[in-house]
């Protein structure tokens, strides 16, 4: 896997990063903003959602649908390391896939499963390896999409793609998230976001409230999720990450991070 400097938000592009750790650790309430697939190369991952939990290793593919909030524990393997590849899928890729392969999706709908940790079969493994190879080779977007759709189709044929293709039913929330993810360090206000989305401030607040969310919650969730990715996938100093994530105070960032995820940025870094 090529050197990685963290997941950078690049809309409409399938991209990947590597997560590593030397010590076991648990992260609570991890929000998933962009649908992703994860495969552990070394070690194990414990995934918790709703009232369920499952363990996954190299023989599984882990589904992380946008809109979910997950509990995640990473455990190093026998060689002392936890290593996992994570591939993010933009919403446009999922929508185009659903449109192109609607017949196959419908024909397997009765067999749809809701597990987020699914066993890898021969065809899905082959498609996954080709997808990673295309990303590592910096292949054109069209080729990445081709191999990405091959992974989705393989999952679909096995009745495993259901959680990835469910409609989140929160388009405004997603649009706000995507906007903030492009520049998490910016001093965003409701007025800024409303102007970018061609909405009135009161309309933006009201529609987000109707979706059970708020601008303040989205802003902090995106900033903390961005910081989490950089802490796990780069060697940037914690103070620098705090600033790049939109926090003027590193100490306040540390307090908010610990309150949300259950461990401090320094404690997380100590596991990597």
Secondary structure, 3 states (H helix, E strand, C coil): CCCCCCCCCCCCCCEEEEEEECCCEEEEEEECCCCEEEEEEECEEEEEECCEEEEECCCEEEEECCCCEEEEEEECCCCCCEEEEEEECCHHHHHHHHHHCHHHHHHCHHHCCCCCEEECCHHHHHHHHHHHHHHHCCCCHHHHHHHHHHHHHHHHHCCCCHHHHCCCCCHHHHHHHHHHHHCCCCCCCHHHHHHHCCCCHHHHHHHHHHCCCCHHHHHHHHHHHHHHHHHHHCCCCHHHHHHHCCCCCHHHHHHHHHHHHCCCHHHHHHHC
